[in-house]
Amino acid sequence: MGTSSGEESGVTAAAEGVEAWHGLYDALAEEHDYEIGEIDGRLPDGLVGTLYRNGPGCWQVGETLLDHIFDGDGMVSLFSFPGDGRIHYRNRYVRTRHYRYGQRKGRAGLRGLGTQRPGGVLGNMLRPPANVANTGVVLHGGQLLALWEGGRPYRLDPDSLETLGEHSFDGRLKLMSAFSAHPSRCPETGELFNFGMDFTRLRSLRCYRVDPRGKLQHMPRISLPYSPWNHDFALTRRYLVFVINPVIPKAGPILLGTGSIADALTYEPDRPTCFAIVPRDGGKARVIEHKALLGFHFVNAFEDGDDVVVEFVRFADWDQVATRFRDFRTSDFPWGDALMRYRVSSSGRIEEQEVCGGPMELPHADVRQAGRPHRYTYFAGRTPTSTGIHAYDHVTGRRTTHELPPGHGFGEPVFVPRTPDADEGDGWLLTLAYDPDEHRSRLLVLGAQDVEAEPLAVAHLRHHIPMGFHGSFTTRIATPPR
């Protein structure tokens, strides 16, 4: 894997007219393990546990440049907070088949979502995309799982991040089954719910329930009017809530290998968006059709009497999203245009409400509020003058912003409560920021009730962390072996 220094990255960016924050797409070739020695401010006393983050760490295999943001090899980072003012950092690449092939051969040899395998049509025909385990990460039932969109999770050691292999939940998750990168845990029962795009059966999604000990159970499939590509869902006390976009994978080009899988995803606005309300107890799903819209990342869902309310970031233009994911090295980030709430009545009527306008993405809420009304939504956003971390108060309608310096990169904000029973919003936001001048990243600890203020603590890494996707926090303290 190749990487470049901050100076080289700056020269390349200037030469190509790329914004400074695109240094986030440089590879991080090295795997690190160290105590962070440069911390400004003071870590809060109650910040104890581990932040895990996942994302592509490298978009180049030998001399092969990968053609899509989702094709990079998964790299999991951990920040361990033992509660004594120290932070330990560690990162490891997930030893997937794609990663091991690239390390052994010095080139990409497997098909990606947007990167074709060498060999033309014959080399790609009937070949699924490689599982690069690069999108989400969750600790559940004692198992740390690196998650991806279209395959089984990879199990990692929660302390060392050593790859232990694909995880089949004791054989209950078959080889061709998918376990999405966006599971949701019920804060009352401790059960983890998820779904997978069912490649063995058209026009359906497969749903799962995983008990607190890690045992997986299959729920009834959701029957849909078309075979979609779906990314996320939300959980209420009684339901799994899906908003299925009419983004349709075209089977012909994918199976025949005539084009990339990403290019075969098409948005068909003449088809409906499907709001699917799926009973957690295993009953039959309700599917309500609505005019086409686009929403990829959910904040939360809850029940209000007999109605179901779901909140997510809406996108206005599929072509812009697809283009920016493909041309990620030179294009802007694909921002959503509004934070939306949709109310689904028991009669099937759907009402929409625009909560606040974009650009925005990577929304997050207090996970203890999953399934019930939440007051605060956090997200990365852009204003006319800056990029930063935003907090929206649904009670007061007030939106506050922690602004990053011009040209600095951003990450998803993860909320951590001050104590397990603290009020919603009483805690901290953990997020990564990127300094293009130093070509390194820093972990920000923001007070969630005053995001506009200076960070409570800033932990400066020795290097950058490439543009990642999603993270999660656990009160378990990782103790990486030295």
N, C-alpha and C positions, 0 to 999 in steps of 0.2 A: 504494500500500500504506500502510495506517495503522499507527502505532505509538503507544505512550504512554510517558511518562517513568516513572521508578521511583516517584515520588510518586503519580502518577495510578494506576499499577498497584496500589499498596498500598491506595489508597482504594477502588478497584473491588473488589479481593479482599476487603477487610474488609466492604464492603457486601453482598457476595454470599455471605459465609461460605466463601470459597475459601482453601485452604491457601496459605501464603506462597510456596511454591516454584512455584505456578502462574504466577508472573511469567515463567517460562520459555516460556510460550505466547504472550507478546507478540511481535509481529513485529519483525524487525530490518530496517528499510527501507533503511538505508545500506549501501553497499559500502565496506569499509575497506582501507587499505594503509599499515601503519606498523610501526616497530620498537617492541616493547613496552619501555617505559621503567621500569616498576615491577616489579622482580623481587626477591622475598625469598629469602634463602639463596643457594646457588651451584649453577649447573648442573653436572652431572657432566661430566668432561672427555671421556668417550667417547660422549656423547649428540650424535651428528652425523647429520643427515638431515632428513627431512620427515615430519610427521604430517599426514595428510589426514583430514578428517571430513566427513560428509554428513548432511543431515537437512532437514526442512521449515523454511524460514526465515520463512514467512508463511502464516497461515491466514485471510487476508482479502484479497480483491481488490476495490479500491475500497470500495464499501459492501456487498459480498457477503461474508458470513461463510461459510467452508467448514465442512462438517458432519462431517468425519472427519479423524483425525490423519494419515492417509496421503495426504490430498489437497493438503497444502501444497506450494508451489513449492520445488524442491530448491535448497539453498544449500550450496556446498562451501567449507570453510575450510581453510587451510593454516597450519601453524606450522613455520617453517624454522629449523633449528638448525645454523649454520655451524661451530660448535665453538669459538667465541671468547667464549662467555659471553652472546651476544646471541640474541634470538628475533625473527623477523619474522612478522607476522600479515597475512593477506590473506583476504578472502572475496568470492565472486562468486556470483550467482544463475545457474543453468543456463538458458540462453536456449531453453527448450523452446517448443513451440507454445502450450501453456497459459500460460506466463509472458508471451510476447510478445502474446498476445491480451489478457490482463489489462492489460498496460501500455498497449496501444493503445486499448482500449475503456473502461478504468476499471471493469470488472465481469468476473465469471466468465462464460464463455460455452461452456465445454466440459464434458462429463460427467466426474465424478470417480469414485473408488471408492465414496464415500459421499455425494457431493454431486451432485444431479441438475442437469442442464442446464436453463436456462429453456425454457419451451415445453411443459411437461407431458409426457404420454405420447408425443405425436408428436415432441417435441423430443429425446426420449431413445431412441426405438425404433431398434434395430439399431446403436446407437452404442457403441463400446468406450470404456473409461476413458482419459483423457488420460495420456500418459507424462510424469510430473513429475520423473523422475530424482532422487529424493530419499532413497534408502535406503542404498546402499553406495557405496564408491569404492575403486578398485584401480589401481595402476600396473603395467602388464604389456606387455612388448615395446615399451617406450618410449611407450606410449599411456596417458594418464590417463583412466579411464572412470568416469563417474557412472552408477550402476546403479539399476534399478527392477524391480519384480516382474514386470510383464507386457509388456515391450517391449524394444526394442534399447537398448544403452547410448548415452549421449551422450559424445562425445570432447571433452576439455578440454586446453588448453595446460597442462602441468604446472608452469610458472612463473607465468604471468599469470592462469591459470584462465579464459581466454577460451574461450567455447563454439565448437567447430569443427564441430559438427553431429552428427547421428545416425551411429553407427558400425556398418557392416554387415560388417566383416571382409572387405573386397574383394568384396562381393556374396554371400558365403557364408551370411550371416544374412538371410533374406528379410524382407519388410516386416511380415508378420503373426507373425513368430517372436519368442519371448521369450528373454531372456538374464538369468537370475535375479540378484538383488542379493547372493547369497552364494556366489561362486566359491571354490574351494580350490586352492592351489598345492602341487604336490609339491616338497618341499625337495631331493629328489635329482635329478630330471630337469628341474626348472624349468617343467614343463608346468602350465597352468592348466585345471582342469576345472570345468564348470558344467552347468546344466540349464535347461530352460524348459518352462512349461506349454504343451502343444501344442494351440492353439485350432483347428488345421486337422484334428485327428484325435482322436476321443473316446477316453477310457480309456487314456491314455498320457502319458508324459513324454518329452521329447527331451533327449538328453545331448550335451555338446560336450567336445572336447579342443582346447586352444589351445597351440601350441608356444611355446618361449621367444621367438621372433621375432614372435609375434602372429598366426600363420596358424591359422585355425579349421578343425577337421575334425568332421564329424558322426559320432556313435556310434549304434548301433542304438537304436530307441525302446524304452522300458520299457512293456510291456503290463500293465494293471492291471484289477481287477474293477469299478472305477468311475472317473469323471472327478473328480479331486481338485483342491483348492487346496493347493499345497505351497510351503513357504517356504525350506527349507534342506536340506543334506545334509552328509555327512562323507566323508573320503577315507582309504583305507588304501593299503598298497603295491600291492595287486592289485585293489582294488574301489572303486567309489562306493557308499556306504551311505545308503539313504533309509529314513525312517520316515514312511510316508504316513498322515496322519490322515484319518479319515472326515469331513472338512469338505468338503461338496459344494456347488458353485455350481449353483443352480437356473436352468436355461437359460431357462425361460418368462418369469419376471419380468425377467430381464436383457435378453433380446432384445426383449421387448415394451415395455420402458421403463416398466413399471407400478410399479417400486420401485428403490431403489438397489442397486448391485452388492453392497455390503457386507451389506445386509439379506437378500440372496438367498443368502448363505453360511450353510449350516445344518450343525450337527454331528449326525451320525446314529450314535449309539453301538451300534445294532443291526448296523451294518456292521463289518467287521474293520479294524484298523490293519494296514497291509502293510509288513513289513520287506523291502526290495528290495536284494539284493546284486548289483551290476552289475559284471562284469569290465571292467577298464580296457583290456584288449586287444581288446574288442569282442565277446566271446562273449555267450551268452544269459544274461539276468538270472534269478536265483532270487528268487521272491516268496513269502514265508512269512506266512501270516495269523495274527493275534494278536488278543486281545480289545482293544476300542477304548481308545485313550489319546490324549493330546494332548502334543506336543512341537514347539516351533517353532525354537529356536536350539540348534545343536549346538556341543559343545566339541571333540570329536575322535572318531576311531575307529581301531582297530588290530586286527591279527590276533594271536591267541594259539594257536599250533598251527593246527588246522583251524577253530577258532572265530573269530568276528568279534565284537568288543566295541565298542559305540557309547555315547557319553555325551552327554546333553543335559538341559536343564531341562524338567521335566514340569509341566503345568498341570492343575488339577483341574476347572475349570469353564469351558466355552466361552462360555456366556451372559455371565459376568462379563467375560471378555476382550473380547468383541464390544461390550458395553455401555460399557466404559471407553475403548475406542478411539473410539467414537462420541461419548461425552460427556466427552472429554478435558479440556475447559476447567474442569470442575467436579468430576471424579471422581478417585479415586486411580489410581496407576499400576497396570497389570495385571501383578501379580507371579506368578511360578511358585511351586509349593509344594515342590519338591524337586529336587535334583541326582541324576539317575538314571544307572545303567549297565545295559545290556541285553546279554546274551551270546547269540549265535546260533550254534548248533552246526551241523556239517555235515549232521546228520540232520534239521535243522529245528526242534529244540527251542529254546525261548527262556526264559532265566532272567533275572529282574530283581533289581537290588540298589539300594536307596536309599542314596546316599552321604552326603548331609546334607540337612537340611530347610531350607525357605524361610522367609520370602519372598525371592525372588531373580530376577534376569533379566540379560540382556546378558552371557552367559558368554564367556570368552576364555581361550586358552592360548598358550604359546610356539609360534608357527607353524612353527618349525623341527622341532617334534615331530609335525607332521601325519603321520598314518599309522603312528605307533609309540607305545608306552605313554608317557604323560606323567605327571609327578609332581604338577604344580601346576595348579589351576583357579582363575581369577580371575573375579569377577562383582560386579555391584552388588547390594546386599542390604539388608534391613531387619531390625532387631532391635526388641525392645519399647521401646527408648529412643532409637534413632537410625537414620538411613540412612547407608550408607557403602560402601566398597570392601572386598571380602572376598577372602582367599586361602585355599584349601583344599589341604592336603598329603595326598596319597593314601597316602603311606608311613606317616606318623605319625598320621593321622586328625585333625590339629590344624587348627582354623579360626581365623584371625586377622582383625581388622577395623580399618580406618582409619575412624574415626567422623567424620562431618561434623556441624557444629552443627545444632541443631534448626531445621527449616524450610528448610535449604539443599538445593538440587537437586543432581543427580548425572548422571554420564555413563558410557558404557562404558569399562572399563579396557583399554588396549592395552599389551601387553608389548613391551619393547625390550631385546634382549640387550646386555650390556656390550661384547662383541666378537662377531664372527661365529661363533667356535668356543667361546664361553663355555659353561659348564655350564648346564643348564636351571635357570631361576630366578635366575641371576646377571645381574641387569639392573634395569630400572626399569618402573614402570607409569605411563603417561600417561593422565590423565583430567581431564575438565572438572567444575567445581563451580560452583554458582550462589549468589550472596549476595542474598537478597531485600531486605535493608535498603538496599544500594547499587544494586540492580538491574543488576548486572554479573557477568560470569563470570571465573573464574580457572583457569589450567592448573596442575594439581598434578603434580609429579614425585616419585613415591614409590619408595623402595627395595623391590623386589619380595620380598626376603628378610626384610624387617621392615616390613610395611605398617602396623603399629600405631604406628610412630614418626612424629615430625613430618616433613612433606615435606622432601625435600632442597632443593627450590626451588618457589616459587609465583610464577607470572607473572600479574599482574593486568591484564586487558583494560580498555579504556576504556568498554566496553559489555557487554551480555549476548549470549550466543549461544543462540538458541532451542533447545528440546528436540530433540536430534538422535538419530540411530539408530546408524550404524556408522562406524568409522574404520580406517585402516591406516597402517603406518609403512614408510618406505623409506629406505635409506641415501643415496639421491640427494638432494642439497641443492638445493631450489628457490631460484631467484634471481629473485624478483618484480621486474619492471621498475618503476622509480620514475616 
